Amino acid sequence: MTVSWEELLASIASCERCRLGASRRNVVPGEGSVSAKLMLIGEGPGANEDEQGRPFVGAAGELLTRMIEAIGMRREDCYIANVVKCRPPRNRAPEADEAEACLPYLRAQVALVKPMVIVLLGATAVRHTLGEGFRVTRDRGRFTERAGVFMMPTFHPAALLRDESKKRPAWEDFKAVRDRLYLLSQSQSV
């Protein structure tokens, strides 16, 4: 399914494919550079995101922004999205049918952005992009290549806020992402 950004955003804005659409304040399609080399995918919008219509704007979003800046990038140069585009009630994880209803949107976003690297933030993003056999705690920090795109699972920033011991491994993951982006950029310029 090939669509333009305008068609995709209009489709997401009017979506009623699952029950999450009925309770949303705002749809949260994603934001950032549509030609980003780095894409970050999280679980779904929380209360702040639902209120503002933007991904990762609460405390976890502030931490994510600092992590992006720590590897020498700017948030606006990345593309940030979630598996689901509407807030699950009480910030619960999206249910399988809700994620399945939204995955065509996420796939279209990836196809339009054409990132070199995708960072999968947390279990929901990992499960719905790489598959049920992947686990964040076991597979974090390792790249998996799919259709020429390198994907790396790591901890969700909210998990880092709850458990400080995960910050060091997440930092190592982000440094590996930085290094991979550098190598990929060098190989494209040759």
Protein Blocks (a to p, Z undefined) as FASTA:
>chain_A
ZZdfklmmmmmmmgckbmklmmpmbdcfbgcjfkbfbdcddfbdcfklmmnopahkblml
mmmmmmmmmnopafklpccddfblcdcehhiacdfklmmmmmmmmmmmmmmnopabdcde
djklmmmmnopkbcfklmgoiacdeehiacdddddfklmmmmmmlmmmmmmmmmmmmmmm
mmmmmmmmZZ
